[in-house]
């Protein structure tokens, strides 16, 4: 196929040249009516582009096959057999993928560092989510991927599992041993679904890790909006091989995708695919060069530490455009540094926690951005040396490896049953009735039905006091947690 073509881009351009007089949705009628202030803020062209796919980009019967051809081009670009553009983010793509392989009452294996999207779908659909432990890097206090031995043990404990959901790369840019994990899954006759939300560009640049489809994954999900240039909520769902019923996957997609998908999002997915198919190597080599320079400069700012290839576990790889910085030697939290950088230098990092900052470089990152970040961190370290009290002190917080997963009752039962709000400090031994998944990275630390341990309480309290903002809890003050009322 001709990867220079972009069917959705071309169809939208044609609509702008020859407008359609519409008597249906969207009601703004290509900007004929706009909410007050939107012309100045967004411009009319945003509204002109906001059409529907049938009777908009295409005719009533979609005879031009614009959307279909865009999907086919993207499948070829990612070396897949099936592709769909998704406008509800990779959360929707993951829901679609899981729905295609498992139904109510089925067991599905999910990596412990999976995003809340996977756990939320399992909870809503009545699946048994069996959590597969991940490797913990105690020196850096971060989670890596699932090892082959851990997956074998999980399959031995859950032989009826319908699929395994892996996160690769992690939020910190570390890939798993996808080839070995795929072989194990296939030996058991089940598909490997890879949440590769942060790895959509891997297929297009030799300097990035290998794309999961090339290592045997059956389904992969990419967030094209995260680093590749598409509009927010733009996601790519791809599948390869015959282990996943493609008709069921297509039906699951139709089940979750809106009948009025955002054309601006879909058009940017089409354009992003074209750019990467034609120039991905050049585009990402430039980003990798920026990342290498940033790593050298940050490593020179004592006492910061930068995660590098020398820190990788065996049989893994690193997307070096994700720059993880350990700031714990400064004696203040990453939350406080994040806030200080924003207030004093208008800099926002990808992630902050008690011990880290994560800097994510993308196609939109410029050399000027790099200079501002380096200057900002140099300024911070210099000022802290003069006045250590300018930011609140932060003592060591409990490690992520202290958190366990013990399900005490069914998730749906816990979510829908009688519950009460109690203080974090009083929650040891109780059963969670809500999901707590600090984002980023959005990994659940508690889900409905899970036993809350003393370690959970210590971790939640320490991170709250260090400055964490946890958006999930029912109690927005982050002082109480919703738990199941038992025995009454």
N, C-alpha and C positions, 0 to 999 in steps of 0.2 A: 504494500500500500504506500501511497505517497504521504510521508510524514510531514511534508511541507504544507499540506492542506489542514485546515481547521474548520470543519463544517459548521460548528455553532458560531464561531466568530464570523464566518462568511454570511451565515443566515441573518445574524443580528445586523451586520452592516447593510444588508439588502433591505431590511425593515426600515432602517434609518433613511435610506435613499428614497424608498417608496412606502410611505406610511399606510397603515391599514385603518380604516374607519371602523372602530369597534363598538359593540353594544353589549359587552360582557365585562368580565374582570380582566385586569385590575381596574378598579373604579376611577383611578386618577387619569385613565385614558392617555397614557404616555406623557403625563405632565400637564395635561390641560387643566387639571385641578391639583394643587399641591398644598399640603398643610402649611400654615403660616410660618414663615422664616426658612422654609426648606430650600427655596430657590437660592437664597444667599448662602446657606450653609452647605448644601449638597450640589446645587446646580440642576438644571432641567434634564441634562443628559442621563443622569442616574435614573430618572423616572421614564425617560424615553426607552431606556434599555430594559425596563421592568415589564416585560411582556410574558405571555404564556408560551409553552412549547407548541401545543396545537393551536391553530388559529392565531398564530403569532410568529414564532420562528418557522413554523411549518403550516401546512393546511390542516383541515379538519381530520383527515385520515393519516396525517404524517407521511404523505406520499413521497416527499423529498428525502426521507430517512436521515435527516440531519443528526438527530440524537443517536440513532443506531450506528451511523458511520463514525461518529465521534467515539463511541464506545469501542468499535472495532479497531480504530487507529490506536487508541490507548492500550487495548489488549496487546496489540502487536508491539507497541513501544516497551511495555513491561514484560514482554515474552510470556504472556498469559494466554489462556484459552477463553477466558471470560472476563469482562470488565463492566462495571457500572459506576457512573458518577453519582455521588451522594451529597445532598445539600444540607444534611443535618449533622455534619461533622463525623469524625471517626467513631463517636459513640453510636450513631445510627448504623454505621458500617459493621461494627462489632455485633450489635444486636441482630443484624441481618445474617451475619455469618453463623452465629450460634443457633439462631432459629432454623437454619438450613440443615443442621446436623443433630439437633436434640429437641425433645418435646417434654411436656410435663411429666415429672417423675423420673426422667433420665438423669444419669450422672455425667457430669462434665468436669474434667480436670482443668484447674485454672492456676497459673503461677501466682505465688504469694504477692508478687509486686505488680500484679495487674491493676489497671485503672478501675475506678469505681464503675465504669460502664459495664464491664463484664459481670461484676457481682450484682449490680442493679438489675441486669436482665435476668440473671439466674433467679433472683429473688422474685421478680415480677412474674416470670413464666413458670415458677414452681419446679425449677431444676435443683438437683442436688449438686452443689458446687463443692467439689473436693479440692482442697487447697494443697498445691505442691510446693514444698519449701524451696526457697532460693538460697544461693550462696551469699553469706554475709561477709563483707570486708570490714573487719573490726578496726583495722588501722585507719580507715577512712569513714567508718560508720555509714556505709551505703550498701544497698542491695544490688547484687549482680543477677545473673540468670539462673535458670534451673539446670542442674548437672544431669548427665545421663543416668547416673546411679539413682538420683532422687526421682526421676521420672519412672525408672523401672520399679522402684519400691511403690510408687503411687499406683501404677498399673497392677501390681501384684495385690495391692489392698483393694483396688476398685476395678476388677477385670471386666465389668460391664460398661465402663466409661465409653461415651460416644465420641469424644474428641479431647484434644489437649490444646489449651490456649496459652501461648508463650508471648512474653514481651521481649522483643529484640529489634532495635536496640532499646536499652533502658533509657530513662530520662537523662541519665548521665553519659549516654553515648556508647555504652558497652554492649556488644552483641553477645548472643549465646552461641553454643555449638549447634547451630540449626541442623546441619547435616546429620549428626549423630542422633539428635532428638527426633528428626523426621524418620530415620530408619527404625527407631524403636516404636514409634507410632504405627508405622506401616507394617511392622512385624506383628502388631496386634490388630491390624485391620481397621485402624481409626485414622482420621485426618489430623494434621497439624495446622492449627490456625495461628498465624503470627500477627500480633499487634505490633506493626512496624510503623506506627504513627509518625515517628521521628525519622524514619528511614526511607522516605519516598524517593529521594534522589539517588539512592545507592545503585540503582540499575544503570545510571547514566554517567558515572565517573569512576575510573579505575582507582583513584586515590581514596575513595570511600569504601567501607566494608561491602561485602557481597550482598546482593539482594536475596531475601529469603526464598523466593521462588527458584533461584538457581541452586539452592541447597536442599530442595525437596519439599518445601512447604506446600500445602495444598490450597490454602487461602492466605492472602496477605491484605492488610489494611494500611493505607497511607494517608496521612493528613497533609494534603498538598498546600494547605494554607499556613502550616507551621513555619516552614523555611523556604518553600519553593516558589512563592509568589502569588498563589491563588487567593481569592477573597476568603475571609473567615467562614468556617463551616464547610469548606470545600474538601471533600474526602474521596479517595479512590478505593474501590473494592475489586480485587482481582482473584482469580482462581485458576489452577492449573491441574491437569490430570483428570482421572475418572473416579477417584475415590469419593469425591463429593458429588452428590446428585445435582447436576447443573440446573435441571428444571426446578428442583426444590429451592435451590439458591436464588434463581430468578423469581420464583413465587414469593420467597421471603423478602426479596428486595421490593417487589410491588406492594407487599403488605405494609412495609414501613415507610417507603418513600411517599411524600405528599403527591397528590395529583396536580399540584401547582408548584413545581420546584422553581427555585429562584434562577431565572435565566442569567442574571449577572454572575452568579456563582458558577453555574455550569459553563458559561463562556470562558471564564478565567481558568477553569480546569482544562478546557480544550486548548487554550492558548499556552498554558503551563506545560501540558504534554508536548505540544509542538516545539516549544523552546528547548525543552530537555532532550527530546529525540534528535534535534538538529545540533544543539550546542551545549549539551549537558557537561561534557568533559571540560570545555573552556570555562563555563560559568562556575563550576564547582572547584576547579583548580585555583581560580582566583580567590575563592572563599577560603580554601585550605591554606593558601599563602598568607592571607590575613590572620588566620588562626595560629599559624606557626609563629608569626611575629608577635602576636599578643601573648602567646604562651611564654616566649623568651622574656618579654618585658615584665610580665607579672611575676615570673619566677625570680626576677632580680629585685623585687620589692620585699625585703625581709620584714616580718617573718612569714609571709604568705607561702603556701604550698600549692602546687598545681599538679593535678592528677594527670599522669602520662602513661605511655605504653609500658614503662617499667613497672607500673602498678597493676597491670592486667592479670587476671587469672589465666590459666592454661586454656588453650583452644577457644579463645575469645579474640575480638578485635575492637578497635576504638574508632569512633567517628570523632576526629580531633577538632571538629567545628563546635563541639560541646566542651567548654572549658570549665572544669570544676575546680574551685579554689577553696582550700581549707583556711579559714580565718581564725580558728580557735586560739591560736597563740596570742592574738590581740587582746584576749580577755573580755571581749564583748560579743554579742550574738550577731549572726548574719542578718537577722530581722532588723536590728538597730542600724547596722551598716547600710542595708537596703534603703531604709527610711532616710538616713543621712545623705546618701548619694542622691536620692530623689529631691530632697529639700534644698540641697546646696549646689548640686550640679545638674539637676534635671536628668538624671540617669536612672533607668529602671533595668534591673537584671531579670533573667529568666526565672530564677528560683532563689529564695533565701530560706535558711532554716537556722537552728541554733548554732550550727558549726560551719555552714557552707554558704558560698555564693555560686550560682551556676550562670555562666555567660554563654548564650546561644548565638552563634553567628549564622547568618542566612544570606540569601542573595541580595537582600536589601542593606546589609551591613557595609558601611563605608570606612575608608581610612580615617576620616574625621571622627567617626564614632569611636574607633579604637583609641585614637589620641585622647578623646574626652574621658573615656573610661580609665585609661592609665593615669591621666592627670588627677582624676577624681580619687582613685585609690591611693596614689602617692600623697595627695593632700590629706586624706583621712589618716594614713599612717603617721605622717609628720605631726599633725595636730594631736593625735592620741598620745604620741611620745611626750609632747609638751604638757598636755592636760588629760591624763588617763580617765578623769571623772567626767569628761564631756559626753560620754555615752554610758548608759547603765551597765554595770559589770554583769558578766554572765558566767556562772560556774558550770562545770561539766553537767550535761544532761544525760539521762539513761540512753544506752545504745539501742539502735533499732532491732538488734538481735535479741533483746530481752522480751520482745512481744511475741506471744504465742497465739495460736488459733484453736480454740476449743468450742465447738458448737454444742450448746446445752439444750436447744430446742429448735424447731423448724423456723426458718426466717419469716415466712408469711404469718405463722402463728404469733411470733413475737411482735411483728409489725402491726398486726390488727387487733391484738389483745389489749387488755387493760394495762395502762402504763402510768408511770409517775416520773417527775423530774426530781433528781437528787443531786447533791454536790458531787463533783468529781471525787473529792476526798472520801466520800462515803460509799463509793460504788464497788469496792472490791467484793467479788463473789456474786454480784448481781448479774442479770442477763440483759444485754443491750437490746433496746427497742428502736434504735435509730442507727443510721450509718454515719460514721465520722471518718472522713477521708480528706485530710488537709491537702489543698490544691494550690499550686503544684506541689507534688506530682500527681495528686488525686488517687493515691493508693489507700484503700480502706484500712484503717487501724481497728475499727470496730464495725460490725454489721449486725442487724437484727438477729437475735438468737445466739449471739456469741457470749461466752462467759467472760466477764471483765475480771482480770487478775490485778494483783497489787502492782505488777509491772506496768500494766496499762495505765493505772491511776498515776503512778510516778512519772511515766512518760508524758501523759497529757498535762499534768500539773506543771511539770518542769518546762515544757514547751510553751504553754500558755503564759507562764511567768516570764519566759525569755522574750515574749513578744509575738508569738504565733497568732495568726488570724485564721480561725477555722470556720469556714463559711457554712458547713453542713449542719451543725447542731440546731435542734429546736430552740435551745436557749442561746440567743445571740450574744449574751454576755460571756459565753464560754466558761461559765461557772458551774453549770449543771448538765447532766446527761439523762436522756430518757431511758428508763429501764422498765422491765416487765414487773408487774405486781403479781406476786405468787402467794398461794396459801390463803387467799381471802375469798 
